Amino acid sequence: MNPDRRSFLKISAIAGGGFVLGLHEKPFGLAQARRNFAPPPLEPRAFVHIAPDGGVTIIAKGPEGGQGVKTHLPMLIAEELDIDWKDVRVEQADGDDKLYGFQFLGGSTATPMNWDPLRRVGAAWRQMLLSAAATAWGVPESECTTKAGRVLHSASGRSAGYGELIAKAAALTPPALDSVKLKNAPDYTIIGTSRRGVDNRAIVTGEPIFGIDVELPGMLHAVLQKCPVFGGKVKTANTEEIAKLPGVRKVIVVEGTLTNDPILPLNPGIEPGVAILADTWWQAQSARMGLKVEWEYGVGTYQSSTTFSQQATEALKLPFDHVVSGYGDADAALKDASKVIEATYVYPFLPHNTLEPQGSTASFKAGKLEIWSTTQDPAAARRTTATVTGISEPDVTIHMVRSGGAFGRRYVNDDDVEAAWLSQQAGRPVKITWSREDDMTHDSYRPAGTIGLKAGLDAKGSVVAWRQHFVTFGDGKRTIMNGGIDPHEFPAGYIPAYQLGMSGSIPFRTRTGPLRAPGFNGRVFVLQSFLDELAFAAGRDPLDVQLELLSHPPASGYEVQPHNPFSLNPGRLRGVLEMVAEKSNWRVRKKEEGRGMGIAAYFCQQSYFAEVAEVSVDSRNRITVHQIWAAGDVGHVINPHEAENQTFGGIIDALSQMEQEITFAKGQVEQDNFDKQALLRMRQVPKMEVYFGRTEFSPTGLGEPMLPPVIPAVTNAVFAATGKRIRTLPLKRSGFAFA
């Protein structure tokens, strides 16, 4: 694939300037696996409301956390409805999967799951309006057309606005969604055009649209002081003293509802602690400062990052606990190789660092529960809050409120469970708001990992053997949440002899969960960096090594899944590599001391991204990232403006993660605020150029796949600039830092 200048969209930005334009996991984790379930049939009337004046309200079905679905999913309906976008008003749905189908934010699932169904919802409404007009005029429906909110009959010159026809159209039975005719791509007037986010004005003018803004009459504000060691319980606390402080209405010792299973589920319940309910959040938080709690820390005190590192090092010296996947004879191929390269890579636990801390508002009254939630999974929030309050799921109403960032953190719904239970105890609406320290020390962390690698090259510098030892956390039979590995991860299938083994017996007793591009978030750094190592050892361009691997058919003995959308399409990965190489002038890059370029690519969430980073490194090992080029193949781009925002944000997020970590000492998290957990500063943001291939493929996810290759592109560029290989993150663990 060699795209010319007309075959892609270009979007670029300049820092400080404006826009120019089991023991292994199923691929892509929990959220993505849900796509295998058949969604319920949709009722078009649940999604579209047309007023007599022609104004159209479209219901946004999914949670909005900054990924843009509140804008681009309604665009799908509006396109097939054939309405002018300026006449559209968007409203957020409540959590109701029976009415709206699957509603969740994560795994880059919203677009691929809704691309076809929501277009059909719009097309069904268009057909009903056509039928209403044809009946009213006494003409064949086939002679009627639509344009920008009107039905036209060119033979007679008659036309009517949708508002004039809505009474008759709404009385019709909607057609079967699989029977409606969809537009051809050349006829799109909304899909593929840039539209500003429907909440943008509200965000920049400070309107109360986020979860943290919710207010209810008679509401109490709550904080929950949890044990510094996850799961530890209260032995004694000065609750009577705290209850007398200004504004404090109730102090509750929370026993908690955590499971005793060391391999914690995604929704483990309420952590034990002391809850303070007051008239204002500041009163509750101020009262917390006077809390004196004696804790029973429990078994979690054994957790230590130093011990984890020692255990991982020892595990690498031993045979795998078990082989996850493999084909060919890796031992023989390594023995016969002309050159063998070995390396060990380490990446840390990471927090989510959502800018809006966790929080939820609940009102429990007469056996019914209402929650105003920033959840990524309203169905799970309903289920868990019903369980903790002892009511049935139909008695729980979930109002979805925009969140200030999610990245996988808001799958857990622990804040919803806390708010629901506290409201039940207090007999009043309760809003719980976590402090930044709560948020960082009681997160569901991205799991750490240690990977030992050994590969063989033949005399021509081709990769002929690969052995990978993945060390993670678990009980030997099960891994912690998101601590497993995909057995089909590239370069599996494209090396003649391959073996992937895992050791998963390091105990861990703190909640973990998905973080933007789950699993790949950490491992792509390892795999793409090691391929760069192999290219250097072979004296070859790393781009050529990857293109060579992707040029051959899958290796003998590798199980190919041609109809699985989660399977790698090597041609599409080659395409983004070639595109980013062309746009960055990779082939003619300059050799300059202290300055270098690195390349990396990957496939996840059904999408393909390749990135090139250009960096310089000074004498103190301080890194300046000057520019990032990104090329993506995500199928049809619905909203280029949102696509650029997502990609820029993902790149910046990846760079931030390179200086972040969560470490433990005696079971306690050592980082508790942003002074110990860096976020990229505006002055550090590089120039960025983004290109999207124009393809005929259906849209795939875009919230996550750009992130994983950024990190190895930068670390490979650092090696090109300095000859020093970064094999351990965060950067400071390898002696580097961003300037």
C-alpha positions in Angstrom: 0.0 0.0 0.0 1.6 3.3 -1.2 -1.0 6.0 -0.6 -0.7 9.2 -2.6 -1.5 12.7 -1.2 -5.2 12.3 -2.0 -5.7 9.0 -0.2 -5.5 10.3 3.4 -6.7 13.0 5.7 -3.9 15.2 7.2 -4.3 16.8 10.6 -1.5 18.6 12.3 -0.9 20.7 15.4 1.9 22.7 16.9 2.5 23.0 20.6 1.2 26.4 21.7 -0.5 27.0 18.4 -3.7 26.2 16.7 -5.0 23.5 14.5 -3.9 23.6 10.9 -6.1 20.5 10.1 -7.9 -17.8 32.4 -4.2 -17.3 32.5 -4.4 -15.4 29.3 -7.0 -13.1 28.1 -9.3 -13.1 25.1 -8.0 -10.4 22.7 -8.7 -6.9 23.8 -10.2 -7.7 27.1 -13.6 -7.5 28.7 -15.2 -4.6 26.9 -14.1 -5.7 23.5 -15.3 -9.3 24.1 -18.8 -7.9 24.6 -19.0 -7.2 20.9 -19.5 -10.9 20.4 -23.0 -10.6 22.0 -26.0 -9.9 19.8 -27.5 -6.5 20.7 -31.2 -6.3 21.4 -33.4 -5.0 18.5 -33.6 -1.2 18.7 -36.8 0.9 18.7 -36.3 3.9 16.4 -38.7 6.0 18.4 -36.5 5.8 21.4 -33.7 7.6 19.6 -35.4 10.4 17.6 -38.0 13.0 18.6 -39.2 15.4 15.9 -41.1 18.5 16.9 -43.8 20.1 14.8 -41.5 23.0 14.0 -39.0 20.5 12.4 -36.5 20.5 15.2 -35.0 17.1 15.8 -33.8 15.7 19.2 -31.5 12.7 18.9 -30.7 10.7 22.0 -27.0 9.9 22.6 -27.1 6.4 23.9 -23.6 5.9 25.4 -21.6 7.3 28.3 -19.5 10.4 27.3 -16.1 10.7 28.9 -14.3 12.9 26.3 -14.2 10.4 23.5 -16.9 12.2 21.5 -19.6 9.6 21.2 -22.3 12.1 22.3 -21.6 13.8 19.0 -20.6 11.2 16.5 -23.2 8.5 17.3 -26.1 11.0 16.8 -24.3 12.0 13.5 -24.9 8.4 12.3 -28.7 8.8 12.9 -28.8 12.3 11.5 -27.1 11.2 8.3 -29.6 8.5 7.4 -32.5 10.6 8.7 -31.3 13.2 6.1 -31.6 16.2 8.5 -29.5 19.3 8.5 -27.1 19.0 11.5 -27.8 22.6 12.6 -31.4 21.5 13.3 -30.3 18.7 15.6 -30.4 18.8 19.4 -28.7 16.0 21.4 -29.8 14.7 24.7 -28.0 12.1 26.9 -29.8 8.8 27.5 -30.3 7.3 30.9 -28.8 3.8 31.5 -31.3 1.4 29.9 -29.8 -1.4 27.9 -33.2 -2.9 27.1 -34.2 0.3 25.3 -30.9 1.5 23.8 -28.8 -1.7 23.6 -25.3 -2.0 25.0 -24.3 1.2 26.7 -20.7 1.4 27.8 -17.6 3.5 27.2 -14.4 1.5 26.7 -12.5 -0.8 24.4 -13.0 1.6 21.5 -16.3 -0.3 21.0 -18.9 2.5 20.6 -18.3 3.2 16.9 -17.9 -0.3 15.5 -20.9 -1.6 17.5 -23.2 1.2 16.5 -22.1 2.0 13.0 -24.7 -0.2 11.4 -27.6 -0.2 14.0 -27.8 3.6 14.5 -27.7 4.4 10.8 -30.6 2.0 10.4 -32.5 3.8 13.1 -32.2 7.0 11.1 -33.1 5.2 7.9 -36.2 3.7 9.5 -37.4 7.2 10.5 -36.7 8.5 7.0 -38.8 5.7 5.5 -41.6 6.4 7.9 -41.6 10.1 6.9 -41.5 9.1 3.2 -44.5 6.8 3.7 -46.4 9.5 5.6 -45.9 12.0 2.8 -46.7 9.6 0.0 -50.0 8.6 1.7 -50.9 12.3 2.3 -50.2 13.2 -1.3 -51.6 10.0 -2.9 -48.4 9.3 -4.8 -46.1 6.3 -4.9 -43.5 6.3 -2.1 -40.8 5.5 -4.7 -41.3 8.9 -6.3 -40.6 10.8 -3.0 -37.1 11.8 -1.8 -35.7 13.6 1.2 -33.3 16.5 1.6 -32.2 18.4 4.7 -35.3 17.7 6.8 -37.9 17.8 4.0 -39.8 15.2 1.9 -39.9 16.1 -1.8 -42.1 15.0 -4.7 -40.4 16.5 -7.8 -43.1 15.4 -10.2 -45.7 17.6 -8.6 -43.4 20.1 -7.0 -44.8 19.4 -3.5 -42.6 19.3 -0.4 -43.2 19.1 3.4 -41.0 19.6 6.4 -40.5 16.7 8.7 -42.4 18.6 11.4 -45.5 18.8 9.2 -45.4 15.0 8.7 -44.4 13.9 12.2 -47.9 13.2 13.5 -48.7 10.8 10.6 -45.2 9.3 10.6 -45.1 8.6 14.3 -48.4 6.6 14.0 -46.7 4.1 11.6 -45.1 0.9 12.6 -41.4 1.2 12.2 -39.9 -1.0 9.4 -37.7 -3.9 10.3 -34.2 -2.4 10.7 -32.5 -5.0 8.5 -34.9 -4.1 5.6 -34.2 -0.4 5.3 -32.0 1.1 2.6 -28.8 2.9 3.7 -27.0 5.7 1.8 -24.0 5.0 -0.3 -20.8 6.7 1.1 -20.6 9.3 -1.8 -24.0 10.6 -0.7 -23.0 11.4 2.9 -23.5 15.0 4.0 -22.7 14.6 7.7 -20.6 11.5 8.1 -17.0 12.4 7.3 -17.4 16.1 8.0 -16.0 17.8 11.0 -18.5 18.8 13.7 -17.7 20.4 17.1 -18.7 18.5 20.2 -22.2 19.1 21.3 -21.1 19.9 24.8 -18.2 22.2 23.9 -19.9 25.5 24.7 -21.2 24.1 28.0 -17.7 22.9 28.9 -15.9 26.2 28.2 -18.5 28.3 29.8 -18.6 26.2 33.0 -22.1 24.9 32.8 -22.8 22.1 35.3 -22.7 19.0 33.1 -20.1 16.8 34.8 -20.7 14.3 37.6 -18.9 16.5 40.1 -21.5 19.3 39.4 -24.7 17.3 40.4 -26.7 18.9 43.1 -30.0 17.5 44.7 -32.3 19.1 47.3 -31.4 18.0 50.8 -28.2 16.3 49.7 -25.4 15.5 52.0 -21.7 15.4 50.9 -19.6 12.4 51.8 -16.0 11.4 52.0 -14.7 7.9 52.8 -11.4 7.5 54.6 -10.1 4.1 53.5 -7.2 2.1 54.9 -3.8 3.0 53.4 -3.5 -0.8 52.8 -6.2 -2.1 50.4 -8.9 -4.0 52.3 -7.7 -3.1 55.8 -10.4 -2.6 58.4 -11.1 -0.1 61.2 -10.1 -1.2 64.7 -10.9 2.1 66.5 -11.7 5.7 65.4 -12.6 8.9 67.1 -16.0 9.0 65.5 -17.8 10.7 68.3 -15.4 13.6 68.3 -15.7 14.0 64.5 -19.5 13.9 64.7 -19.4 17.2 66.7 -17.5 19.2 64.1 -19.2 22.0 62.1 -21.6 20.7 59.4 -21.1 17.0 60.1 -24.4 15.1 60.1 -23.3 11.5 60.4 -20.1 9.4 60.8 -20.3 5.8 59.8 -17.7 3.0 60.3 -17.9 1.0 57.1 -17.3 -2.7 57.4 -17.0 -3.0 53.6 -18.1 -5.7 51.2 -14.9 -6.8 49.6 -14.4 -10.4 48.6 -11.8 -12.5 50.3 -10.7 -13.8 46.9 -7.1 -12.6 46.3 -7.9 -12.4 42.5 -10.3 -9.5 42.8 -13.2 -9.2 40.3 -13.7 -6.0 38.4 -16.4 -4.8 40.9 -15.1 -5.8 44.3 -17.6 -3.7 46.4 -17.0 -1.1 49.1 -13.7 -0.8 50.8 -13.8 -0.6 54.6 -13.2 2.8 56.3 -14.9 5.7 58.0 -17.5 7.7 56.1 -18.2 11.4 57.1 -21.4 13.0 55.8 -21.7 16.8 56.1 -23.6 19.7 54.6 -20.7 20.6 52.2 -17.8 18.6 50.8 -15.3 21.0 52.4 -16.8 20.4 55.8 -16.6 16.6 55.3 -13.1 16.9 54.0 -12.0 19.2 56.8 -13.5 16.8 59.4 -11.5 14.0 57.8 -8.3 15.8 58.7 -9.1 15.3 62.4 -9.8 11.6 62.0 -7.6 9.3 64.2 -8.0 5.7 63.0 -6.2 2.6 64.2 -6.2 0.2 61.3 -6.1 -3.6 61.1 -4.0 -3.7 57.9 -4.6 -7.3 57.1 -2.6 -9.5 54.6 -2.0 -6.6 52.2 1.1 -5.4 54.0 3.3 -7.9 52.2 3.0 -5.9 49.0 6.3 -4.2 48.1 7.6 -3.1 44.8 11.1 -4.1 45.8 9.8 -7.6 46.6 7.8 -7.7 43.3 10.9 -6.9 41.3 12.9 -9.7 43.1 10.2 -12.2 42.5 10.0 -11.4 38.8 13.7 -11.7 38.5 13.7 -15.1 40.1 10.7 -16.2 37.9 12.6 -15.4 34.8 15.4 -17.8 35.8 12.9 -20.7 36.1 10.8 -22.5 33.4 7.4 -21.0 32.4 4.5 -21.9 34.6 2.9 -22.9 31.4 3.1 -22.3 27.6 0.4 -19.9 26.4 1.0 -20.4 22.7 3.7 -21.5 20.2 4.5 -23.3 17.0 7.6 -24.5 15.3 10.7 -25.5 17.3 11.9 -22.4 19.0 14.8 -24.2 20.8 16.2 -25.6 17.6 15.8 -22.4 15.7 17.6 -20.4 18.5 20.4 -23.0 18.5 20.8 -22.7 14.7 20.6 -18.9 14.6 23.5 -16.9 13.4 23.0 -14.4 16.2 20.9 -14.5 19.4 19.7 -11.4 21.2 18.4 -11.4 24.8 16.8 -8.6 26.8 14.5 -8.1 29.8 11.9 -5.3 29.9 9.9 -4.0 32.8 6.9 -1.7 33.0 5.1 -0.4 36.1 1.7 -0.3 37.7 0.0 2.9 36.5 -2.9 5.0 37.8 -5.7 6.4 35.5 -5.2 10.0 36.6 -8.7 11.1 35.5 -8.8 14.9 35.8 -12.3 14.6 37.4 -11.8 12.4 40.6 -14.2 9.5 41.2 -17.6 10.5 42.6 -21.3 9.7 42.4 -24.6 11.0 43.6 -27.4 8.7 44.8 -30.9 9.0 46.2 -32.4 5.9 48.0 -36.0 6.4 48.8 -38.9 3.9 49.5 -36.9 0.9 48.1 -36.0 2.8 44.9 -32.6 4.0 43.9 -31.6 6.8 41.6 -27.9 7.4 40.7 -26.3 10.2 38.8 -23.2 8.4 37.6 -20.1 8.9 35.4 -19.9 5.1 34.9 -18.5 3.6 31.8 -20.9 0.6 32.3 -24.4 1.6 33.5 -25.6 -2.0 33.4 -22.9 -3.0 35.8 -23.5 0.0 38.0 -27.2 -1.0 38.2 -26.3 -4.5 39.1 -23.7 -3.7 41.8 -25.8 -1.0 43.4 -28.8 -3.2 43.5 -26.8 -5.9 45.2 -25.3 -3.6 47.9 -28.7 -2.1 48.7 -30.6 -5.3 48.6 -33.2 -4.2 45.9 -34.0 -5.6 42.5 -32.3 -4.2 39.4 -35.5 -2.7 37.9 -35.7 -0.5 41.0 -32.4 1.2 40.1 -32.4 4.2 37.7 -29.0 5.3 36.3 -28.8 8.8 35.0 -25.6 9.1 32.9 -23.6 12.3 33.5 -20.6 13.4 31.5 -17.3 12.4 33.1 -14.0 14.3 33.1 -12.0 11.4 31.8 -12.4 7.6 32.2 -9.7 5.6 30.5 -11.1 2.3 32.0 -11.2 3.6 35.6 -15.0 4.1 35.6 -15.7 0.5 34.8 -15.3 -0.4 38.5 -18.3 1.6 39.8 -17.0 1.6 43.4 -18.0 5.3 43.8 -21.6 4.4 42.7 -21.7 1.6 45.2 -20.5 3.9 48.0 -23.0 6.6 47.2 -25.9 4.1 47.0 -25.1 2.5 50.3 -24.5 5.7 52.1 -27.8 7.2 50.9 -29.6 4.1 52.1 -27.9 4.5 55.5 -28.5 8.3 55.7 -32.1 8.3 54.4 -31.1 11.3 52.3 -29.5 11.9 48.9 -25.7 11.6 49.2 -23.0 12.8 46.9 -19.5 11.3 47.5 -16.5 13.0 46.0 -13.1 11.5 46.2 -10.1 13.6 46.9 -7.1 13.4 44.5 -5.3 11.4 47.2 -8.3 8.9 47.3 -8.2 8.7 43.6 -4.5 7.9 43.2 -4.1 5.6 46.2 -7.3 3.6 45.7 -7.3 3.2 41.9 -7.8 0.1 39.8 -4.2 0.1 38.5 -2.8 -0.9 35.1 -0.9 -4.1 36.0 2.9 -4.1 35.9 4.8 -6.7 34.0 8.2 -8.1 33.4 9.1 -9.8 30.1 12.2 -11.8 29.2 12.9 -12.1 25.5 15.2 -14.1 23.4 15.3 -14.1 19.6 17.4 -15.5 16.8 18.6 -13.9 13.5 19.7 -15.8 10.4 22.8 -14.8 8.3 20.6 -12.3 6.3 19.4 -10.6 9.5 15.9 -12.1 9.3 14.1 -13.0 12.6 13.8 -16.8 12.7 13.1 -17.5 16.3 11.3 -15.8 19.2 10.9 -16.9 22.8 9.0 -14.7 25.3 8.6 -15.2 29.1 5.8 -13.0 30.5 5.9 -12.6 34.3 2.7 -11.3 35.9 0.7 -11.4 39.1 -1.8 -14.1 40.2 -2.2 -17.3 42.0 -0.7 -19.6 39.4 -4.0 -20.5 37.9 -5.6 -17.1 37.4 -4.1 -13.7 36.8 -5.2 -10.4 38.3 -7.6 -8.3 36.3 -6.0 -7.3 33.0 -2.9 -9.1 34.0 -3.0 -11.8 31.3 -1.8 -11.8 27.8 -3.2 -12.3 24.3 -1.6 -15.4 22.7 -2.0 -13.9 19.2 -0.1 -10.7 19.9 2.2 -9.6 17.0 4.8 -10.8 16.1 3.1 -14.1 16.9 2.3 -15.8 13.6 4.9 -14.0 11.6 8.1 -15.6 12.9 9.0 -19.1 11.8 9.4 -20.5 15.3 7.7 -18.9 18.3 7.0 -19.6 21.9 5.1 -17.6 24.5 5.3 -18.7 28.1 3.9 -17.2 31.3 4.6 -17.2 35.0 1.7 -15.8 37.0 2.3 -16.6 40.6 3.4 -13.3 42.2 0.7 -12.6 44.8 -1.1 -9.2 44.6 -3.9 -7.9 46.8 -5.0 -4.6 45.3 -7.6 -3.8 42.6 -6.4 -3.7 39.0 -8.3 -3.0 35.8 -8.2 -1.8 32.2 -6.3 1.3 31.2 -6.6 2.9 27.8 -5.7 0.1 25.3 -5.8 -2.6 28.0 -2.8 -5.0 28.0 -1.3 -3.5 24.9 -0.8 -0.3 26.9 2.3 -1.8 28.5 3.4 -4.7 26.3 3.7 -2.8 23.0 6.5 -0.8 24.5 8.3 -4.1 25.1 7.6 -5.9 21.8 8.2 -2.9 19.5 11.4 -1.9 21.3 12.7 -5.5 21.1 12.1 -5.5 17.3 14.1 -2.3 17.1 16.9 -4.1 19.0 16.8 -7.0 16.6 17.0 -4.6 13.6 20.1 -2.9 15.1 21.7 -6.2 15.8 21.1 -7.2 12.2 22.4 -3.9 10.9 19.0 -3.2 9.2 16.4 -0.5 9.2 13.8 -1.3 11.8 11.1 -0.4 9.3 12.4 -3.0 6.9 12.4 -5.7 9.6 8.7 -5.0 10.4 7.7 -4.8 6.7 9.5 -8.1 6.0 7.7 -9.9 8.8 4.3 -8.6 7.5 5.1 -9.5 3.9 5.1 -13.2 4.4 2.1 -15.4 5.0 1.5 -16.6 8.6 4.0 -19.2 9.8 3.4 -22.9 9.4 1.6 -24.2 12.5 0.1 -20.8 13.5 -3.7 -20.8 13.8 -5.1 -18.3 11.4 -8.5 -16.7 12.1 -9.4 -15.0 8.9 -13.0 -14.0 9.8 -12.2 -12.8 13.3 -12.2 -8.9 13.4 -9.7 -9.1 16.2 -7.1 -10.8 14.0 -4.3 -8.8 12.5 -4.6 -7.8 8.8 -0.9 -7.6 7.9 -1.6 -5.5 4.8 -3.3 -2.8 6.9 -0.4 -2.7 9.4 2.0 -2.5 6.5 0.0 0.4 5.1 0.2 2.6 8.2 3.9 1.8 8.5 4.6 2.9 4.9 2.4 6.0 5.3 4.1 7.2 8.4 7.5 6.5 6.9 6.6 8.6 3.9 5.2 11.5 5.9 8.1 11.7 8.3 10.8 11.3 5.6 12.0 8.2 7.5 14.1 6.9 4.7 16.2 10.1 4.5 16.4 10.9 8.2 19.6 12.6 9.2 22.3 11.0 11.4 23.0 13.5 14.1 24.6 13.1 17.5 22.1 13.6 20.3 19.1 13.6 17.9 17.3 10.6 16.5 14.1 9.2 15.1 12.2 6.0 16.2 9.4 4.1 14.6 6.8 1.7 16.1 3.4 0.4 15.0 0.6 -1.8 16.4 -2.9 -3.3 15.9 -5.4 -3.2 18.7 -9.1 -2.4 19.1 -9.5 -3.5 15.4 -7.4 -0.4 14.4 -4.0 0.2 13.0 -1.5 2.9 14.0 2.1 3.6 13.2 4.1 6.4 14.7 7.5 8.1 14.3 9.0 10.2 17.0 11.9 12.7 16.6 13.8 13.5 19.8 16.9 15.1 21.1 18.7 14.1 24.3 21.1 16.4 26.2 24.2 15.6 28.2 22.0 15.1 31.3 19.8 12.5 29.6 16.9 15.0 29.4 14.6 14.1 26.4 12.9 16.7 24.2 10.3 15.2 21.9 10.2 17.5 18.9 7.7 15.9 16.7 5.4 12.9 16.4 4.0 11.7 13.1 1.0 9.3 13.4 -0.7 7.3 10.7 -4.0 5.4 11.4 -6.3 3.1 9.6 -9.5 3.1 11.5 -11.9 2.5 8.6 -14.3 5.3 7.7 -13.7 8.4 9.8 -17.1 9.7 11.0 -15.9 13.1 12.5 -12.4 14.2 11.5 -12.4 16.9 14.2 -13.0 14.3 16.9 -10.5 12.0 15.3 -7.8 14.6 15.5 -8.6 15.4 19.1 -8.6 11.8 20.1 -5.2 11.2 18.4 -3.6 14.3 19.9 -4.9 13.4 23.3 -3.7 9.8 23.0 -0.2 10.9 22.1 0.0 13.3 25.0 -1.4 10.6 27.3 1.2 8.2 26.2 4.0 10.6 26.8 2.7 11.4 30.3 2.7 7.7 31.1 6.4 7.4 30.4 7.1 9.3 33.6 4.4 7.8 35.8 4.4 4.7 38.1 2.6 3.3 41.1 4.9 1.7 43.7 4.1 0.0 47.0 5.9 -0.2 50.4 4.4 -2.3 53.2 1.2 -2.5 51.2 0.7 1.3 50.8 0.8 3.2 47.6 3.7 5.7 47.6 2.3 8.3 45.1 -0.7 10.2 46.3 -0.9 13.4 44.1 0.3 15.0 40.9 3.5 16.3 42.6 4.6 12.6 42.6 2.8 11.6 39.3 3.8 13.8 36.4 1.5 14.9 33.6 3.0 16.3 30.4 3.3 20.1 30.5 2.2 22.3 27.6 5.8 23.3 27.0 6.6 19.6 26.5 3.9 18.9 23.9 5.6 18.1 20.6 4.5 19.2 17.2 2.1 16.5 15.9 1.0 15.4 12.4 -1.8 12.9 12.0 -2.9 11.0 8.9 -5.8 8.7 8.4 -6.0 6.3 5.5 -9.1 6.4 3.4 -10.4 2.8 3.2 -13.6 1.0 2.5 -13.5 -0.8 5.9 -16.2 -0.1 8.4 -15.2 2.3 11.3 -13.3 0.8 14.1 -12.2 2.2 17.5 -10.1 5.3 17.9 -10.1 6.1 21.6 -7.1 3.8 22.3 -5.1 2.4 19.4 -2.9 5.4 18.8 -1.5 5.3 22.4 0.6 2.1 22.6 3.1 2.7 19.7 4.0 6.2 20.9 6.1 5.0 23.8 8.4 2.6 21.8 8.6 5.2 19.0 10.1 7.6 21.6 12.3 5.0 23.3 13.6 3.8 19.9 14.3 7.4 19.0 16.3 7.8 22.2 18.4 4.8 21.3 19.0 6.3 17.8 20.1 9.6 19.4 22.3 8.1 22.2 22.9 4.4 21.7 21.3 3.9 25.1 18.4 1.4 25.3 15.5 2.1 27.5 14.2 -1.2 28.8 12.5 -0.1 32.0 9.8 2.4 32.6 9.2 5.0 33.9 12.0 6.9 32.3 13.7 7.7 35.6 14.3 4.0 36.2 16.5 4.0 33.1 18.2 7.3 33.9 16.2 9.6 31.7 13.5 12.3 32.0 11.7 14.7 29.8 13.2 18.1 29.6 
